[in-house]
Amino acid sequence: MANNMLRSTDLNVIRPYLKDASNLSGGYAHEVVFPEDENEVARVLNDACCTRTPVTVAGNGTGLVGARVPFGGIVLSTERLGGLRQIHRASGDFGSVVTGPAITLKALQAAVSGKGLFYPPDPTEQNAFLGASVATNASGARSFKYGSTRMWVRRLRVVLATGDVLDLRRGEGVADKEGRIFLKGLQNVFEVTLPHYRMPAGKHSAGYYSIPGMSALDLFIGSEGTLGVLTEIELGLIPKPQALFSGIVFFEQEEDAWQFADQAKKDSVKNRASPSTGQIDARALEYFDVHALDILRSVYTHIPVKAQASVFFEQEMTAGLEKEVVDQWYQLCQSGRALVDQSWFSQSALEHKEYRAFRHAVPVLVNRILREHYQMKISTDFTVPDERFFVLLKLYRQSLNESGLRYCIFGHIADNHLHVNLLPQNDQEAETGWRLYRTIVNKIITWGGTISAEHGVGKIKREYLLDMFGQTGLREMAAIKRKLDPCLILGRGNIIPEEILLNEGYARPFKAC
Ligand SMILES: Cc1cc2nc3c(=O)[nH]c(=O)nc-3n(C[C@H](O)[C@H](O)[C@H](O)COP(=O)(O)OP(=O)(O)OC[C@H]3O[C@@H](n4cnc5c(N)ncnc54)[C@H](O)[C@@H]3O)c2cc1C
């Protein structure tokens, strides 16, 4: 081990790494290490593997499922593993960027924007590290148009628990007909067989990715620090949009807001094929129910008094077509029974930025309220197929009102992906909240949806993943983990319950020790 690598057993240094934005409590670790390059990561993991010391990989701590909260062992902080390495501008104004894992999404966007390029995924929390964004397959408002992080990852360098290094390009190491993938490390070749479960059709980030013909790197995207440490990432980029038009549209009736979003979604999907026509083509549609608006009212006092629901929309515009785009949205608002005169439409880049801040403020304010009550967030991250979405909305409304709990609903309505945030005031309410959560999970699974569309499973949602993929699915995931992490040290407690992971014991003695 390099002597000069920063590491600490001081509890004051370790403490910040014992939590994330989920408020999951009880985390502990005896050391935090700060490797500065791939070799140091390999040495830390190799040592830990030999001593079977659990290693929890830490990004920037904004995760919502306790995935970076350690329960024993050491924390490997990625914060010194570096950020931006190279931006490449290709023909047609497209490009790519190579970075270390420790760049925040905000810094990444600013850097590529300076070169006229754009990274489309848009997780709301811009302080998240890119490495973690890949490790959780994060997505956000713009995934309606541009998909999740996975779609943009072209290459990954990964250090495995044995210290072996993989350099994986999209299109290489493709799964064969039997679902086998051969991963060529710098020292060894690893063979894994993909799980046989069927992944939900929509947005999904729960458990290991498994689809026919997928590339080897897809296995690591969304693996929540359980299969390896991501040390370098290459992303595809598109040209920076010329201009944007956005608005926050208010409604007196919540069902009018649902219908408005549904129409905007249908129009956008239809018009996407011919983007230069000045038609409606939203890249984001975000919903706020009356309770989310009430929470926002504490900061945004000018929200219309009559508003019972709202939809934020955002569209890219080509120069010369601004008037057409604005007219189209105005007509849609009129026909959708919006409070048009009281709604907000961006006139400048600054206003556009303010609307995005308005959207981001909801989870931030919710988290603040929860911290005041020392409660963990109970947040749904479900999606369901189109035909079930309005049924789900009605189920949410009815069951939440009956529960008597404080709650709000907001988020990615175009992806059938709304977050219900329950705000329990005490432990008893939290218990009621989790019971309700369980009832809704059962429906989601029956309807072919997912238990996690973007936040991942971490430690908080494991039991629901078991419901979704069953013992067989979980054992298949455990078999992959055992192949790539024979000492079972990485991301312990994430995704796969300990009893399933440890059931068959450690894979084999680790030769290099
Ligand atoms: C207000 C708020 C809004 C949010 N909005 C969104 C949203 O819109 N969309 C969304 O998807 N998420 C959202 N999140 C959740 C969170 O921002 C994401 O999950 C994010 O990807 C976590 O990044 P992080 O750097 O904070 O990672 P951490 O919380 O530190 O870690 C997350 C996971 O990534 C693993 N990890 C970190 N770095 C690496 C690495 N280099 N190699 C391997 N594994 C690694 C960790 O082990 C852990 O399992 C939100 C969170 C908050 C607080």
Ligand as a Chemical Component Dictionary entry (heavy atoms), coordinates in Angstrom:
data_LIG
# 
_chem_comp.id                   LIG 
_chem_comp.type                 NON-POLYMER 
_chem_comp.pdbx_formal_charge   0 
_chem_comp.three_letter_code    LIG 
# 
loop_
_chem_comp_atom.comp_id 
_chem_comp_atom.atom_id 
_chem_comp_atom.alt_atom_id 
_chem_comp_atom.type_symbol 
_chem_comp_atom.charge 
_chem_comp_atom.model_Cartn_x 
_chem_comp_atom.model_Cartn_y 
_chem_comp_atom.model_Cartn_z 
_chem_comp_atom.pdbx_ordinal 
LIG C1  C1  C 0 -32.613 16.491 -3.557  1  
LIG C2  C2  C 0 -32.252 15.239 -4.278  2  
LIG C3  C3  C 0 -32.723 15.038 -5.566  3  
LIG C4  C4  C 0 -32.394 13.866 -6.261  4  
LIG N1  N1  N 0 -32.839 13.706 -7.540  5  
LIG C5  C5  C 0 -32.492 12.608 -8.250  6  
LIG C6  C6  C 0 -32.923 12.430 -9.592  7  
LIG O1  O1  O 0 -33.616 13.263 -10.166 8  
LIG N2  N2  N 0 -32.557 11.300 -10.237 9  
LIG C7  C7  C 0 -31.782 10.341 -9.652  10 
LIG O2  O2  O 0 -31.469 9.343  -10.298 11 
LIG N3  N3  N 0 -31.361 10.475 -8.379  12 
LIG C8  C8  C 0 -31.681 11.574 -7.675  13 
LIG N4  N4  N 0 -31.237 11.730 -6.378  14 
LIG C9  C9  C 0 -30.421 10.665 -5.780  15 
LIG C10 C10 C 0 -28.897 10.821 -5.914  16 
LIG O3  O3  O 0 -28.529 12.135 -6.247  17 
LIG C11 C11 C 0 -28.343 9.828  -6.947  18 
LIG O4  O4  O 0 -28.597 8.508  -6.524  19 
LIG C12 C12 C 0 -26.839 9.997  -7.211  20 
LIG O5  O5  O 0 -26.445 9.167  -8.273  21 
LIG C13 C13 C 0 -25.969 9.706  -6.006  22 
LIG O6  O6  O 0 -24.700 10.307 -6.229  23 
LIG P1  P1  P 0 -23.658 10.544 -5.039  24 
LIG O7  O7  O 0 -22.374 11.019 -5.645  25 
LIG O8  O8  O 0 -24.232 11.378 -4.013  26 
LIG O9  O9  O 0 -23.447 9.029  -4.561  27 
LIG P2  P2  P 0 -23.508 8.314  -3.146  28 
LIG O10 O10 O 0 -24.796 8.533  -2.475  29 
LIG O11 O11 O 0 -22.287 8.629  -2.376  30 
LIG O12 O12 O 0 -23.424 6.783  -3.640  31 
LIG C14 C14 C 0 -24.454 6.190  -4.378  32 
LIG C15 C15 C 0 -24.055 4.780  -4.805  33 
LIG O13 O13 O 0 -23.044 4.813  -5.805  34 
LIG C16 C16 C 0 -21.933 3.965  -5.424  35 
LIG N5  N5  N 0 -20.733 4.583  -5.981  36 
LIG C17 C17 C 0 -20.343 5.863  -5.850  37 
LIG N6  N6  N 0 -19.240 6.089  -6.573  38 
LIG C18 C18 C 0 -18.905 4.916  -7.164  39 
LIG C19 C19 C 0 -17.849 4.505  -8.030  40 
LIG N7  N7  N 0 -16.922 5.353  -8.477  41 
LIG N8  N8  N 0 -17.782 3.196  -8.396  42 
LIG C20 C20 C 0 -18.729 2.319  -7.967  43 
LIG N9  N9  N 0 -19.741 2.653  -7.157  44 
LIG C21 C21 C 0 -19.839 3.936  -6.767  45 
LIG C22 C22 C 0 -21.987 3.945  -3.915  46 
LIG O14 O14 O 0 -21.327 2.799  -3.392  47 
LIG C23 C23 C 0 -23.489 3.901  -3.695  48 
LIG O15 O15 O 0 -23.924 2.572  -3.891  49 
LIG C24 C24 C 0 -31.565 12.883 -5.652  50 
LIG C25 C25 C 0 -31.079 13.097 -4.357  51 
LIG C26 C26 C 0 -31.420 14.264 -3.675  52 
LIG C27 C27 C 0 -30.867 14.464 -2.297  53 
# 
loop_
_chem_comp_bond.comp_id 
_chem_comp_bond.atom_id_1 
_chem_comp_bond.atom_id_2 
_chem_comp_bond.value_order 
_chem_comp_bond.pdbx_ordinal 
LIG C1  C2  SING 1  
LIG C2  C3  SING 2  
LIG C2  C26 DOUB 3  
LIG C3  C4  DOUB 4  
LIG C4  N1  SING 5  
LIG C4  C24 SING 6  
LIG N1  C5  DOUB 7  
LIG C5  C6  SING 8  
LIG C5  C8  SING 9  
LIG C6  O1  DOUB 10 
LIG C6  N2  SING 11 
LIG N2  C7  SING 12 
LIG C7  O2  DOUB 13 
LIG C7  N3  SING 14 
LIG N3  C8  DOUB 15 
LIG C8  N4  SING 16 
LIG N4  C9  SING 17 
LIG N4  C24 SING 18 
LIG C9  C10 SING 19 
LIG C10 O3  SING 20 
LIG C10 C11 SING 21 
LIG C11 O4  SING 22 
LIG C11 C12 SING 23 
LIG C12 O5  SING 24 
LIG C12 C13 SING 25 
LIG C13 O6  SING 26 
LIG O6  P1  SING 27 
LIG P1  O7  DOUB 28 
LIG P1  O8  SING 29 
LIG P1  O9  SING 30 
LIG O9  P2  SING 31 
LIG P2  O10 DOUB 32 
LIG P2  O11 SING 33 
LIG P2  O12 SING 34 
LIG O12 C14 SING 35 
LIG C14 C15 SING 36 
LIG C15 O13 SING 37 
LIG C15 C23 SING 38 
LIG O13 C16 SING 39 
LIG C16 N5  SING 40 
LIG C16 C22 SING 41 
LIG N5  C17 SING 42 
LIG N5  C21 SING 43 
LIG C17 N6  DOUB 44 
LIG N6  C18 SING 45 
LIG C18 C19 SING 46 
LIG C18 C21 DOUB 47 
LIG C19 N7  SING 48 
LIG C19 N8  DOUB 49 
LIG N8  C20 SING 50 
LIG C20 N9  DOUB 51 
LIG N9  C21 SING 52 
LIG C22 O14 SING 53 
LIG C22 C23 SING 54 
LIG C23 O15 SING 55 
LIG C24 C25 DOUB 56 
LIG C25 C26 SING 57 
LIG C26 C27 SING 58 
# 
